[in-house]
């Protein structure tokens, strides 16, 4: 069995129905939630957005809320100064460039201030049903450890490597599966190698055993 096929079979076994853990009802809500999720758990983001989206769930309402009040609401998510500025600027961009609508393409999404490839890909996959792979810290770490991307790869290079390996129709699901695997088993600190069925093909485990 080829390496990816073995990895995919295990991920399907562990997380057959993996999906986005962020709560949202519109593309704009997802965009804001993803921006808040940097260096923050999805669980905490969902708690914060539950209140935030009651009063500001469109770009227009977000600008009306203002940066100062936004900071107060999103404070629990951390990095609230940078995040509030980015959300306000992105909301203004949406109104000025796209009539308040969240665009559907990577090229357009990444023209928004504060929106990079990872955030854009998450929106495309989860708000619009696109088949993409967003490379966050979990996806990047797991991909390098399992040899799906080179050890020195950048997030962009990792994304390109995965797009070559993962069948188009499976990209979005695989992305969510790798995230869960990275959170629960292949952790950054104290990974649970002892219970992982991929030890025999894991570069990280092989180097760990040698030490």
Backbone torsions as a table, in degrees:
resi	resn	phi	psi	omega
1	UNK	NA	131.4	179.2
2	UNK	-63.8	156.5	-175.7
3	UNK	-54.6	-52.4	-176.9
4	UNK	-63.8	-37.6	179.8
5	UNK	-61.5	-38.7	178.0
6	UNK	-68.0	-43.1	178.5
7	UNK	-62.0	-46.3	-177.3
8	UNK	-64.4	-39.4	179.3
9	UNK	-61.8	-40.2	179.3
10	UNK	-69.0	-41.8	178.3
11	UNK	-64.4	-38.5	177.6
12	UNK	-65.0	-35.1	178.3
13	UNK	-67.5	-42.7	-177.3
14	UNK	-77.3	-45.3	-171.3
15	UNK	-134.1	68.1	-176.9
16	UNK	-64.3	-26.0	-176.5
17	UNK	-120.8	34.2	-178.7
18	UNK	-58.8	139.4	179.6
19	UNK	-153.0	176.7	-178.8
20	UNK	-63.1	132.0	-177.9
21	UNK	-90.2	-6.9	179.7
22	UNK	-84.0	138.8	178.7
23	UNK	-87.6	130.6	179.1
24	UNK	-160.7	158.2	177.2
25	UNK	-125.3	-9.8	178.1
26	UNK	-140.2	161.1	176.5
27	UNK	-57.4	-37.3	179.6
28	UNK	-65.4	-42.9	178.5
29	UNK	-61.1	-40.6	178.5
30	UNK	-65.0	-43.2	179.3
31	UNK	-56.8	-47.1	179.4
32	UNK	-64.9	-43.0	-179.5
33	UNK	-61.2	-41.6	179.2
34	UNK	-65.7	-39.9	178.5
35	UNK	-63.7	-34.0	178.9
36	UNK	-76.6	-21.2	-172.4
37	UNK	-77.8	-9.9	178.9
38	UNK	-60.8	125.6	-179.4
39	UNK	56.1	33.1	-179.3
40	UNK	-150.3	149.3	-179.8
41	UNK	-76.4	150.5	177.4
42	UNK	-62.2	-34.3	-179.8
43	UNK	-60.8	-44.8	-179.9
44	UNK	-68.6	-39.3	178.2
45	UNK	-59.8	-43.0	-179.6
46	UNK	-62.6	-35.0	177.7
47	UNK	-65.8	-43.3	-178.5
48	UNK	-69.6	-45.5	-176.9
49	UNK	-70.4	-21.2	176.7
50	UNK	-58.0	-39.9	177.6
51	UNK	-84.1	-41.4	-177.0
52	UNK	-60.0	-46.1	-174.7
53	UNK	-72.2	-11.8	175.0
54	UNK	-70.5	-27.6	-176.5
55	UNK	-116.9	-17.1	-178.4
56	UNK	-148.4	83.6	-179.6
57	UNK	-116.7	17.0	173.9
58	UNK	-139.2	159.6	177.9
59	UNK	-57.6	-39.2	-179.1
60	UNK	-63.8	-45.0	-179.9
61	UNK	-68.4	-32.1	179.7
62	UNK	-67.1	-42.3	178.2
63	UNK	-66.4	-35.4	177.5
64	UNK	-66.6	-38.4	177.5
65	UNK	-60.6	-44.6	176.9
66	UNK	88.7	157.6	-174.8
67	UNK	-66.3	-38.9	-177.3
68	UNK	-63.4	-48.6	179.4
69	UNK	-68.7	-34.8	178.8
70	UNK	-62.3	-41.6	178.2
71	UNK	-56.3	-43.6	-177.9
72	UNK	-63.0	-40.4	-177.0
73	UNK	-72.4	-41.4	-174.3
74	UNK	-92.7	5.3	-179.1
75	UNK	-47.5	-43.6	-178.6
76	UNK	-61.8	-18.0	-178.1
77	UNK	-80.9	-10.4	-179.2
78	UNK	79.7	159.2	-180.0
79	UNK	48.8	38.2	-171.8
80	UNK	-66.9	-27.3	177.8
81	UNK	-65.6	-50.7	-179.2
82	UNK	-67.8	-40.9	-177.6
83	UNK	-67.6	-41.5	-179.6
84	UNK	-65.5	-40.0	178.5
85	UNK	-64.1	-43.7	-179.5
86	UNK	-64.0	-42.1	-179.2
87	UNK	-65.2	-42.0	178.7
88	UNK	-64.9	-45.3	-179.4
89	UNK	-65.2	-40.9	178.8
90	UNK	-65.0	-40.8	178.4
91	UNK	-62.0	-40.9	177.8
92	UNK	-65.6	-40.7	177.5
93	UNK	-60.6	-42.4	-179.5
94	UNK	-60.4	-41.2	-179.7
95	UNK	-69.7	-45.1	-175.2
96	UNK	-74.2	-34.5	-174.9
97	UNK	-100.4	-31.4	-170.4
98	UNK	-131.3	25.0	177.8
99	UNK	54.7	32.0	176.2
100	UNK	83.9	1.3	-179.0
101	UNK	-99.3	142.3	176.9
102	UNK	-78.5	120.3	-178.3
103	UNK	-65.6	164.4	-173.9
104	UNK	-106.0	-4.8	-177.0
105	UNK	-110.7	153.0	178.8
106	UNK	-60.9	-41.7	-177.5
107	UNK	-61.3	-42.7	-179.2
108	UNK	-75.7	-42.3	-179.2
109	UNK	-60.1	-39.5	-177.4
110	UNK	-77.6	-0.6	171.5
111	UNK	-83.2	-13.0	179.5
112	UNK	-76.1	136.6	178.3
113	UNK	-64.4	130.6	178.6
114	UNK	89.0	3.1	-179.1
115	UNK	-116.6	115.1	177.2
116	UNK	-102.4	-172.1	-176.6
117	UNK	-62.2	-40.9	-177.5
118	UNK	-61.7	-51.3	-179.6
119	UNK	-61.0	-44.1	179.9
120	UNK	-60.8	-43.6	-179.3
121	UNK	-65.8	-36.4	177.5
122	UNK	-63.2	-43.5	179.5
123	UNK	-64.2	-45.4	-179.1
124	UNK	-60.1	-43.9	-176.6
125	UNK	-71.3	-43.1	-170.5
126	UNK	-97.1	-29.0	178.7
127	UNK	-91.3	-30.4	-174.6
128	UNK	-120.0	5.5	175.6
129	UNK	70.4	22.0	179.7
130	UNK	-77.4	161.2	178.5
131	UNK	-103.0	94.4	-178.6
132	UNK	-135.6	169.6	175.5
133	UNK	-127.9	113.0	177.9
134	UNK	-90.2	125.9	-177.1
135	UNK	-96.7	100.5	172.7
136	UNK	-98.5	-170.7	-176.9
137	UNK	-63.1	-35.5	-179.2
138	UNK	-68.7	-48.2	-179.5
139	UNK	-62.1	-41.5	-179.4
140	UNK	-64.3	-46.7	-178.7
141	UNK	-63.7	-50.0	-177.8
142	UNK	-63.1	-42.2	-178.3
143	UNK	-61.9	-40.8	179.4
144	UNK	-70.4	-41.5	-179.2
145	UNK	-64.3	-37.0	-177.4
146	UNK	-91.1	0.6	178.0
147	UNK	77.0	19.3	176.3
148	UNK	-81.8	-17.1	175.5
149	UNK	-142.5	154.2	-177.7
150	UNK	-69.2	154.6	-176.0
151	UNK	-58.3	-34.8	-177.3
152	UNK	-98.8	15.2	-176.4
153	UNK	-69.2	146.7	171.4
154	UNK	-82.3	166.3	175.8
155	UNK	-54.9	-39.3	179.2
156	UNK	-65.2	-45.2	179.3
157	UNK	-63.7	-37.1	176.4
158	UNK	-62.9	-44.3	178.8
159	UNK	-59.3	-45.3	-179.4
160	UNK	-63.2	-38.8	178.7
161	UNK	-64.0	-44.7	-179.1
162	UNK	-66.6	-37.1	179.7
163	UNK	-63.8	-28.4	178.0
164	UNK	-76.4	-29.3	-173.7
165	UNK	-91.9	-44.0	-172.7
166	UNK	-83.2	125.2	177.6
167	UNK	-55.1	142.8	-174.7
168	UNK	-50.2	-47.9	-174.8
169	UNK	-69.1	-11.3	-176.2
170	UNK	-109.2	1.4	-171.7
171	UNK	-62.6	-50.4	-176.6
172	UNK	-63.0	-46.7	178.9
173	UNK	-62.7	-44.6	-179.4
174	UNK	-60.8	-40.1	177.1
175	UNK	-56.5	-48.1	179.8
176	UNK	-67.9	-35.5	179.1
177	UNK	-65.7	-43.0	179.9
178	UNK	-65.3	-38.1	178.0
179	UNK	-60.5	-48.3	179.9
180	UNK	-63.6	-40.5	178.0
181	UNK	-61.5	-41.2	179.1
182	UNK	-68.9	-32.5	179.5
183	UNK	-76.6	-37.9	-170.6
184	UNK	-100.4	-31.1	-175.8
185	UNK	-121.7	-58.7	-177.2
186	UNK	-87.1	60.8	-175.6
187	UNK	-71.6	157.3	179.1
188	UNK	-64.3	-43.8	179.1
189	UNK	-114.7	131.8	-179.0
190	UNK	53.8	60.2	176.1
191	UNK	-64.8	149.8	-176.7
192	UNK	-89.1	61.8	-177.5
193	UNK	-60.2	-30.7	-175.1
194	UNK	-64.5	-24.1	-179.4
195	UNK	-106.6	-2.3	-175.4
196	UNK	-82.1	133.6	-179.5
197	UNK	-85.2	4.2	-178.5
198	UNK	-108.1	12.9	-177.6
199	UNK	-55.2	-39.0	-173.9
200	UNK	-69.2	-16.7	177.9
201	UNK	-116.5	6.7	-175.8
202	UNK	-89.4	119.1	179.4
203	UNK	-65.7	-38.2	-180.0
204	UNK	-62.8	-44.4	-179.3
205	UNK	-65.6	-41.6	179.5
206	UNK	-60.9	-42.2	178.7
207	UNK	-70.1	-32.5	180.0
208	UNK	-66.7	-40.7	-179.2
209	UNK	-67.5	-36.1	-178.2
210	UNK	-65.2	-30.9	-175.6
211	UNK	-74.1	NA	NA
